[in-house]
Each structure stands twice: as C-alpha cells, then as structure tokens.
Amino acid sequence: MNELGDLYQDLILDHARAPRNAGVIEHPTCLAHGDNPLCGDKIAVTVRLKDDVLEDVRFRGAGCAISTASASLMTEAVKGKSKADIDALFDKFHAMVTGGAAPDDLGKLEAFRNISGFPVRVKCASLAWHTLKAALEGKQDPVSTE
C-alpha cells in the first residue's frame, strides 16, 4: 500500500476505535434509524438544527469498522453546515464511494475513495449518510441499505 493509502487506513481505524460524536442528543430536532442487514450495522442519528444549520449531530449503534468510521467522520464534516451544504456533501460522498466522478475536495472523507471497489462495503460506508439525510428530511421509516 502507498503512503496515502496507509494514512487513510490509519484514519479509518482511528475513527472506528475512538468514534467522534458518538452518543445521542437530548431533545433532538431530527432523528432517524438505519440498518444494513447484510453486514449487521445498525445506527441512530440525532440532530439539532438551528436556523437551518446543523448545530450538533450524534450517532449511536453497532457496526463494522467502516460503518463506525464513516459515521464518525461524517459527523465531523457536517457540523455547522446548512442543509443545502449537507445535501451537496452527501452527493459528492455518494458519488465517490459508488465509483462515480467525485471532486478531490472531500478532505478526510477521501479515506473512503477506494471503497467503490468493494460493493458490499459501500453500504457500510454510506449507511450513516443515508440515515442523516432521512433525519434531515423528517422521514420516519427506518433507512435500509437493502
């Protein structure tokens, strides 16, 4: 593996072992649940919005290292952003992990750039993102990657 690949692997492992923003928000503005039945990942995302800006976001659940790291890195990336900015970031991230054209401006999220070569893992990496999107859209049904 090259140096950049090693760095990305270390970043994913660090966030999987010590996830940032794990937990729940008391009295959230929005919340949603997600499930990846193939891998067994389960997640709940709680959000506090203020004036259309994501003031705080937390997640809890059980999942593989990729799912946990993705949720952790996602929460860091979206805090302080507007819903429109989060939608744009979701589109960029989703394009990247599914093998589509994606810009090189995703920062730490680029650790997942090569995940598109592992279709089963794409679902792990994208579960938190789909769950956050559902929360922001006020969807009540649990999100599933199947």
Secondary structure, DSSP 8 states (H G I E B T S, - for coil): --HHHHHHHHHHHHHHHS-TTBS--SS-SEEEEEEETTTTEEEEEEEEEETTEEEEEEEEEE--HHHHHHHHHHHHHHTT-BHHHHHHHHHHHHHHHTTS---S--GGGGGGGGGGG-HHHHHHHHHHHHHHHHHHTT--S-EE--
